[in-house]
């Protein structure tokens, strides 16, 4: 057993009859969708940010690397605070620091200050993973999948829209404006959340360091957490493989899309976010196991479609042929997002049925672990592109999806309800 004892599942400040309203669910979805915009938005802006500070290509990549590293740090070091500190206070305080960091990114006069601000921005973006367990805590178990799915729709839309939004704003107003406007919006959201999030004071007498130390124990004692984190890590591996290299394929013949065209492609792929509430309802009805395998099949199928759509057309191919190929690539992007988001929503529902007194740590572990899968996919994608081109990228993505399916098919020990 964990060194931190399990506590009353109804923390102080939340009445057992409390039920999250549709309006508050929508607000949570909007909040996580907006806050997460800064996490991936630097990827399409690196080509603009680098010259602003005199950075070469390899140095400019630190912008995204430090932001994501900060996010990973927040998942393991800040999100668990929701199991120790009054939740509304820690969420609003984290968002307040996020506003300052975003403003610093937008106005930074030097490279060192800019890179530090990028790291802090990623660190405080972890506030989104504080809001998800609070939404779960406020919902009845019978509706938890639906509520988590609705909030996840906002989160995944934010992730999927971050790249096109950053590209479009930067094209018309400059990259600094994107971060400046985002700082203002996050500030307004933090102010609203300060008045609408119910107080939740965890009933525990432990210390912060014991809390962090207990995360390994929780992971070792919860097979559902292990399983769902592995599934999503593999799905996010495929996600990272595809979205890291697809811009390279779209900018090459026969598509030859410019930055706006690539942004619109990413926008079309965001349609996959519609699956989140559907997957949540499937989990509520006890269909988790079948829906999970269907999600993994979608990931595999998307890679097959991507391989077909991105295959090099013969010289002199008609514009109609190129348009058909582009449509197939769009379908692949939507199908991939359907599979990845569906699996993640089912996973979040499952882990939020676990230790009520440790939801912050459980969500931090789940997200941090599958985040490693996304990072691995992004890293492998570059190698696959260099050595095997688009076909290699799709093959690697298919391997990630097939591995997830095989593992889910061989899992027998955990009940269907998980």
Long-range contacts (C-beta under 8 A, 24 or more apart in sequence): 1-217, 1-221, 2-214, 2-217, 2-218, 2-221, 2-358, 3-210, 3-213, 3-214, 3-217, 4-204, 4-206, 4-210, 4-211, 4-214, 4-358, 6-355, 6-357, 6-358, 7-202, 7-203, 7-204, 7-357, 8-203, 8-357, 9-356, 9-357, 11-137, 11-200, 11-201, 11-202, 11-203, 11-357, 12-200, 12-201, 12-203, 13-86, 13-198, 13-199, 13-200, 13-201, 14-137, 14-138, 14-198, 14-199, 14-200, 18-138, 18-198, 19-138, 19-139, 19-140, 19-143, 20-135, 20-138, 20-139, 20-147, 24-138, 24-196, 25-135, 25-147, 25-150, 25-151, 26-150, 27-192, 27-193, 27-196, 28-131, 28-132, 28-134, 28-135, 28-151, 28-154, 29-150, 29-151, 29-152, 29-153, 29-154, 29-155, 30-154, 30-189, 31-128, 31-131, 31-154, 31-189, 31-193, 32-128, 32-131, 32-132, 32-151, 32-154, 32-155, 32-158, 33-154, 33-155, 33-157, 33-158, 33-161, 34-158, 34-182, 34-185, 34-186, 34-189, 35-95, 35-98, 35-125, 35-127, 35-128, 35-158, 35-186, 35-189, 36-125, 36-128, 36-155, 36-158, 36-159, 36-162, 37-158, 37-161, 37-162, 37-165, 37-166, 37-182, 38-67, 38-98, 38-102, 38-105, 38-121, 38-122, 38-125, 38-162, 38-179, 38-182, 39-67, 39-68, 39-71, 39-122, 39-125, 39-159, 39-162, 40-64, 40-159, 40-162, 40-163, 41-162, 41-163, 41-165, 41-166, 41-178, 42-67, 42-118, 42-166, 43-163, 44-163, 44-166, 44-167, 44-170, 44-247, 44-259, 44-262, 44-263, 45-166, 45-167, 45-170, 45-175, 45-178, 48-170, 48-174, 48-175, 49-175, 52-175, 53-110, 53-111, 53-114, 54-111, 55-111, 62-115, 62-118, 63-114, 63-115, 63-118, 66-115, 66-118, 66-119, 66-122, 67-118, 67-119, 67-121, 67-122, 67-125, 68-122, 68-371, 68-375, 69-119, 69-122, 70-118, 70-119, 70-120, 70-121, 70-122, 70-123, 70-124, 70-125, 71-122, 71-123, 71-125, 71-126, 71-371, 72-122, 72-368, 72-371, 72-372, 73-122, 73-123, 73-126, 74-122, 74-123, 74-124, 74-125, 74-126, 74-127, 74-129, 75-126, 75-129, 75-364, 75-367, 75-368, 75-371, 76-212, 76-215, 76-364, 76-365, 76-368, 77-212, 78-123, 78-124, 78-126, 78-127, 78-130, 79-126, 79-129, 79-130, 79-360, 79-361, 79-363, 79-364, 79-367, 80-211, 80-212, 80-215, 80-360, 80-361, 80-364, 81-130, 81-208, 81-211, 81-360, 82-130, 82-133, 82-134, 82-202, 82-359, 82-360, 83-202, 83-204, 83-211, 83-357, 83-358, 83-359, 83-360, 83-361, 84-202, 84-204, 84-206, 84-208, 84-211, 84-360, 85-202, 86-199, 86-200, 86-201, 86-202, 87-130, 87-134, 87-197, 87-199, 87-200, 87-201, 87-202, 88-193, 88-194, 88-197, 88-198, 88-199, 88-200, 90-130, 91-127, 91-130, 91-131, 91-134, 91-193, 91-197, 92-190, 92-193, 92-194, 92-197, 94-124, 94-126, 94-127, 94-130, 95-124, 95-127, 95-186, 95-189, 95-190, 95-193, 96-187, 96-190, 97-124, 98-124, 98-125, 98-127, 98-186, 98-190, 99-183, 99-186, 99-187, 99-190, 102-179, 102-180, 102-182, 102-183, 102-186, 103-179, 103-180, 103-183, 105-179, 106-176, 106-177, 106-178, 106-179, 106-180, 106-183, 107-176, 107-180, 126-364, 128-155, 129-363, 129-364, 129-367, 130-360, 132-348, 132-352, 132-363, 133-352, 133-359, 133-360, 133-362, 133-363, 134-197, 134-200, 136-348, 136-352, 136-359, 137-200, 137-356, 137-359, 138-198, 141-353, 142-284, 143-284, 144-284, 144-349, 144-352, 144-353, 145-279, 145-280, 145-281, 145-282, 145-283, 145-284, 145-345, 145-346, 145-349, 146-277, 146-280, 146-281, 146-284, 147-280, 148-280, 148-345, 148-348, 148-349, 148-352, 149-276, 149-277, 149-278, 149-279, 149-280, 149-281, 149-283, 149-345, 149-349, 150-276, 150-277, 150-280, 152-276, 152-280, 152-341, 152-344, 152-345, 152-348, 153-273, 153-274, 153-276, 153-277, 156-272, 156-273, 156-276, 156-337, 156-341, 156-344, 157-270, 157-273, 160-266, 160-269, 160-270, 160-272, 160-273, 160-337, 161-266, 161-267, 161-270, 163-243, 163-263, 163-266, 164-262, 164-263, 164-264, 164-266, 164-267, 164-270, 167-259, 167-260, 167-262, 167-263, 168-260, 168-263, 171-259, 171-260, 202-357, 203-357, 204-357, 211-361, 214-358, 214-361, 215-361, 215-364, 215-365, 218-355, 218-358, 218-361, 218-362, 218-365, 219-365, 222-351, 222-354, 222-355, 222-362, 223-413, 223-414, 224-350, 224-351, 224-354, 224-414, 224-418, 225-351, 225-354, 225-362, 225-365, 225-366, 227-407, 227-411, 227-414, 228-346, 228-347, 228-350, 228-351, 228-366, 229-347, 229-365, 229-366, 229-369, 229-370, 230-369, 230-404, 230-407, 231-292, 231-296, 231-343, 231-347, 231-404, 231-407, 231-408, 232-340, 232-343, 232-344, 232-347, 232-366, 232-369, 232-370, 232-373, 233-369, 233-370, 233-372, 233-373, 233-374, 233-376, 234-373, 234-400, 234-401, 234-403, 234-404, 234-407, 235-295, 235-296, 235-299, 235-339, 235-340, 235-343, 235-344, 235-370, 235-373, 235-400, 235-401, 235-404, 236-340, 236-344, 236-370, 236-371, 236-373, 236-374, 236-377, 237-373, 237-374, 237-376, 237-377, 237-380, 237-397, 237-400, 238-299, 238-302, 238-303, 238-336, 238-340, 238-377, 238-397, 238-398, 238-400, 238-401, 239-336, 239-337, 239-340, 239-374, 239-377, 240-373, 240-374, 240-375, 240-376, 240-377, 240-378, 240-381, 241-377, 241-378, 241-380, 241-381, 241-384, 241-393, 241-396, 241-397, 241-400, 242-302, 242-303, 242-306, 242-332, 242-333, 242-336, 242-381, 242-393, 242-394, 242-397, 244-377, 244-378, 244-381, 244-382, 245-381, 245-382, 245-384, 245-385, 245-390, 245-393, 246-306, 246-310, 246-329, 246-333, 248-385, 249-310, 249-329, 249-390, 249-393, 250-329, 254-313, 254-317, 254-321, 254-322, 254-325, 255-322, 255-325, 255-326, 265-326, 265-329, 265-330, 265-333, 266-333, 268-330, 268-333, 268-334, 269-330, 269-333, 269-334, 269-336, 269-337, 270-337, 271-334, 271-337, 272-333, 272-334, 272-335, 272-336, 272-337, 272-338, 272-340, 272-341, 273-337, 273-341, 274-338, 275-337, 275-338, 275-341, 275-342, 275-345, 276-341, 276-342, 276-345, 277-345, 278-342, 279-341, 279-342, 279-343, 279-345, 279-346, 280-345, 280-346, 280-349, 282-346, 283-345, 283-346, 283-349, 283-350, 284-349, 286-416, 286-417, 288-346, 288-349, 288-350, 288-416, 288-417, 288-418, 289-408, 289-416, 291-342, 291-346, 292-343, 292-346, 292-408, 293-405, 293-408, 293-409, 294-342, 295-338, 295-339, 295-340, 295-342, 295-343, 295-346, 296-339, 296-343, 296-401, 296-404, 296-405, 296-408, 297-339, 297-401, 297-405, 298-335, 298-336, 298-338, 298-339, 298-342, 299-336, 299-339, 299-340, 299-343, 299-397, 299-400, 299-401, 299-404, 300-398, 300-401, 300-402, 300-405, 301-335, 301-339, 302-332, 302-333, 302-335, 302-336, 302-338, 302-339, 302-397, 302-401, 303-332, 303-336, 303-394, 303-395, 303-397, 303-398, 303-401, 304-394, 304-398, 305-329, 305-331, 305-332, 305-335, 306-332, 306-333, 306-336, 306-390, 306-393, 306-394, 306-397, 307-390, 307-391, 307-394, 307-395, 310-390, 310-394, 311-390, 311-391, 312-390, 336-397, 339-401, 343-404, 344-370, 350-418, 353-418, 373-400
